[in-house]
């Protein structure tokens, strides 16, 4: 039987930054580079090849040269010094190694025209890297903790997208978003436009108006096993990027 073209066509390589954390498995209790399996599974379901990228100092251009797309993953708070602020008492467990690695990765990706999907912390990093700022503790602003009710538990929130945006074209007018964040965009970077909001007005997605694919969501699409639309959109862009690069 003949092979299906979709099975034999090259799949795009998607980079996924990991966390450096103390980790226990089997008999071992060691420092490790880890990432939730849900990210890896989502990239696979969407048709990409996931490659894990540990935080390892300032990244080199040849790393990005080997990627077709980049997912900026979720995780710990950014260092407020990166957007000219002092730390709020709720801003904790900073990861300067991740900040150095991922700000560098994003800069290289932008320079190369690499398609980027940014998730939760990833969206915040993109906003800060492009000149925006963050709300360090959302409950102080909105008066509730619905965006992160319990540690380790995702809150499902109905998010409304902006008509005519790329975000709306991918996920429709509304999406049931799995949220777990106590920080969010405050001043939006000038290169970005807000394309989805929570009912309380918090920015839940942003994208660029022009240029290479750059879309960020404040929620966690990897936590919804039935919806791969955002990652599929990245994989489609990454596939095209790979074809153009290899001409």
C-alpha positions, 0 to 999 in steps of 0.5 A: 500500500502506498504511503500517505504523503502526510506520513512521509513529509518532513515534520517541523522541529519545535523547540520547548524550553525546560525548567531546571528543577530538583527532581525525583524519579526511581532511586534518584533525587537530582537536579534535572531539566524537566517539562510537563509531558502535556507540552510534548504530547501536544506538539506530537498531536499537532504534527511536530517533533518536540525537542527539549531545550534546557536552560544552559546560559546564553543560547547560540544562533546555531541552536535556532538554526536547527529549529522550525518553530519555538514554544515559550513554555509556562513556569516561574515569574520573570525577574521584575528588574527586566521591566524596571520594577521592584519585586512584589511580595507575591513574586517568588521563586525567580529563575534567572537561568531560564530568564537568560536562556529564554530572553536570548532564545526569543531574540534569536527567534525573532531575528531569524523569523522563526514562528513562535507560540508563547504560553503563560510565562511565555506571553509575559516574556514576549511582552517584556522583551518587546518593552511592555510591563507586567501586573505582578499580582492580578488579585490586587487589581481585579479583586479575586483569584479566579485566574489561579484559585489553587496551587497546581489546579487549572481554572477553566475560564471562558475567554473572548477573542477579538474579531478579525484577529489571528487568535479568533481565526484559530480558536473562534469567538470564545475558548474555554481556557485552562488558566493558572497565573497570578501575573499578567500583562500590564502595559502592552508592548507597542509591537503587540495587539491584545486579541483575547480577554478574560471577563474581568478585562485581563489580557489573555492573548496577544499577537503581532500585527505583521511579520513572522508568526508570533502569538501568545496566550495567557492560558495553557492549551497543553492542558486541553487534550481535545484541542490542538488548534493553537499548536497546529497553527504553529506547526503549519507556520513552522512547516512553511518556515522549514520549506522556505529555509531549505530551498 
